[in-house]
């Protein structure tokens, strides 16, 4: 495995992750993926060969095994880990696209140009991509926990099962290999999945709460006036269209504070434009 490329891949996500996101990555790639690759596959192995029944009737053990194990734990976990990590790859691709776009812009406008978004900050479409990835990861883990619970009630494997399905001649006893060890690994994977769900949801609420707080605080920090009535522009309104610039000047010069809501909208419109190196739409 190319660990340097793997490190670069995770670095693209870590650069834009919060503390919750970094903990999530550690839990997934250390406690879930490595445990799955190193231990879980060896514990399960070829379960169909280790499934013994006290009968020599041809086909009976296979039918009973298929009834009690319709989907293998190993294959379910493999599919779950693939779907859970795919959103992180989506974030990496979005980051790569954004950095390539920034590189082209700097080559065209010069290295001293102001970037559209601060480095390492989730802004614009990247914020929505990151939020979608969090919700998708939590949704996938929840769905697979439900599937496990439906297929294997209480997430437990009994050491002995009784089967009377044809072609079994009567009720036969079938034994599962290493049931205690398998139950321990199943419990470990279930707990780590619940931790990942909690981390993803907490990070999603944190991002939404932070964005709401920024949207409420930014206008207050950008404008102030005497006795809280006047609104004074602290940022350059040059990125506004000429008609909107004239409207701002008129409202400020005539002291028409009844129109402060209109002036506030104009100034807030100027804030994202001020941070952008591109001309306004």
Protein Blocks (a to p, Z undefined) as FASTA:
>chain_A
ZZklmmmmmmmmmmmpcfklmmmmmmmmmmmmmmmmmmmmmmnmpmklmmccfbfbehkl
mmmmmmmmmbafklmmmmmmmmmmmmmmmmmmmmmmmmmmmmmmmmmnopkbccfbdghi
aehjllmmmmmmmmmmmmmmmmmmmmmmmmmgghiacfbdcdfbdfbfbdcddddehkll
mmmmmmmmmmmmmmmmmmmmmmmmmmmmmmmmmmmmmmmmmpccehhlaccdfbdfklpc
fklmmmmmmmmmnopaklmmmmmmmmmmmmmmmmpcbdcZZ
